[in-house]
Amino acid sequence: MRNQKKLLIEQLDRKLKPFSGSEMVIVPDNGWINCIRTTINMTLEQLGRRLNITKQGAKRIEDSEAAGKITINALKEVGNALDMKFVYGFIPKDGSIDSLLDRKARDLSEKIVYRTNHNMMLENQGIDKTHLKNAIEDLSKEIKSELKKAIWD
């Protein structure tokens, strides 16, 4: 992988590291706003006043968050109203950006190598499992090192 790209991936992994473990957090059924507001014994009217909106407006915000239809800006405003900081981010399912790229490069290389081998088999020129494995490994490294956009197709 080019040094600059590798450095960028490492930096992004470091930025995302604090979010590690947060994928285990279970979002309350009624949303975080409602859960926090009721836990700290704040009324909808009080939340509305802090947001300069009506009690009904505060309820609409809670409902929109629970439905997954709230904006990031609205969440930031509510966070401020609750004397909290709103934080958001993404967590790689593979544990890191580097691992994600490894998997995507391998998936693409398997697809290419198996398709090529299938065509070769039709002409009685297929390769054995060991050579297939090595071809996939080599192609995976090449795809990842060049960070080919095709891994996202």
Sequence and secondary structure as in RCSB ss.txt:
>XXXX:A:sequence
MRNQKKLLIEQLDRKLKPFSGSEMVIVPDNGWINCIRTTINMTLEQLGRRLNITKQGAKRIEDSEAAGKITINAL
KEVGNALDMKFVYGFIPKDGSIDSLLDRKARDLSEKIVYRTNHNMMLENQGIDKTHLKNAIEDLSKEIKSELKKA
IWD
>XXXX:A:secstr
  HHHHHHHHHHHHHHGGGTTGGG    TT HHHHHHHHTT  HHHHHHHHTS HHHHHHHHHHHHTT   HHHH
HHHHHHTT         TTSSHHHHHHHHHHHHHHHHHHHHHHHHHHTT    HHHHHHHHHHHHHHHHHHT GG
GG 
